[in-house]
Amino acid sequence: MRPFVAPLLLACLLATPALAAPSGVVKDLRKHAARLGAVRGVVEGDDPRLTKAAELIEAVAKEGSADAAKTLLALTRAPFPSPSVEVTLAELSRDALATMEGKEARAVVYKALKKAIKRPAAALPLAEVVGGWPTAESAAALAPLLLSRDERAVKAAARALGQIHLKESVGPLVDAFVTWQKRGGDPVEVIGRALYDATGQPLTKAADWRKWWGEVGKTWTADMRPKVADGDGTKTRPNHFQTGENPKFFESLEVKSRRIVLVMDVSGSMHIREYVKDPGEEGEKGAGTSLGAPVPSEDPDAEGYTPKKCTFHQCPAARGRKGATCPSDEKLPAYYSRMNRLTRAAQKLVRVLPKGTKFNMVAYSTEARTWKGKALIAASGSNKDKACKWLESLSEGGVTRSNTAVDLAMTFLQADTIIFVTDGAPTSAAGKPLDEKQVTEFLAEIKRKNRTRKVKIDVIAIGEGSTDFASELAEQNEGQYLGVD
């Protein structure tokens, strides 16, 4: 269970000896934060209590003292019973810290970042703050984070350094690019974009970056950077920095990460059979597909074709529930079921995962279960074979408890990307769809957990899975969203 900070404890946290003799506005913010420690549930952004918090945070930032910086820094880390209060106060405090220009205030953040180098969860929000201060001191504080073993920390440092258009930031980025292009994965994409943002150079190969920096590094200044931010430049941003092509899931969702958790819906509705041929499977009319798809006994596209009603034992329509309908066509071979489509797509992805990738898989319906424990597994040839056999063993059944799946996926601490597949709206254990309030609370809790994790959540929605929940899950967690038939 998550340990929440009670109002009194929160007040103590924000009134440590290091924060002695606070000013009036700092005292007011601490008291208000303590009161917010008693709030539970989701709080809307226009709630007067959050509005007041925003005003106090802005006032504290304007004070500009070291004491003010320590107070805001504490709020970026403090847990609250309400996920929306916690996330809102953390984001407001982080943004307010970025506006502080005083030397003493910035020294507080630099010191905190230095201490957090080996603790990515603490370092990530600090990197965002320091990236807003375009100084050589900021570049020096961020550079060690590029050497972290945690890919999320590397990406956070790269994004921040990309905002600092100084040679002190470019040199470390070039070195990191050379290292990560050899390793592959999402970090090289982020570092490549950061280098382009900082320098305007559309280079994509490590050798080219090394050569260019060797020629201009000693004399380069931001004034030499081509104008590209306003769209007037003649150079365009490259969109691919890997040495090879990235694998794709369902032929469209590009998988750039090398630390992946694949989360797959195996609920009862995945039994539905539909005459859908995924890209790459299309063949000549009536001739099956390039992957050997069976030809239906009757042409589903022919005039007068009549589908056969669903017979799946868990389907409400098949069981005669009043008002229940099902789009499944039992005349079609099982090949065309959503479960089989997902299995083929997942196997195809697993087979082409690049060297150096680590992954795991979660299958969920009423309960969620992993393929192999709670660690990421190297994508070796033998492990790929084992993963594909496990995928073949999956069968559809149960309800769509998306929350158990996401919660389990978030326990993979090495992962920086979750690919979440669903064909329906999230439900309770009894199969009842979550109402709007419950969905909002679910999304807020995910955002809270991901506030310091910074895991990208890509979403693939099959059929009825194209819901507001699915699109917001991707949008709120910096992921891609793909709807498929």
MOKA-V508564 format. One record per helix or strand. SS is the DSSP state (~ for helix, > for strand). FROM is the first residue (numbers start at 1). LEN is the number of residues. Records with the same first field share a line. If there is no record, write none. Layout:
SS->FROM-LEN / FROM-LEN
This chain:
~->7-7 / 17-3 / 24-13 / 48-16 / 66-12 / 83-16 / 103-13 / 120-11 / 136-12 / 151-12 / 167-17 / 186-14 / 206-11 / 222-3 / 268-4 / 334-3 / 338-14 / 381-13 / 402-8 / 436-18 / 463-3 / 468-9
>->247-3 / 253-3 / 259-7 / 273-1 / 337-1 / 358-7 / 368-3 / 377-2 / 417-6 / 427-1 / 433-1 / 456-7 / 481-4
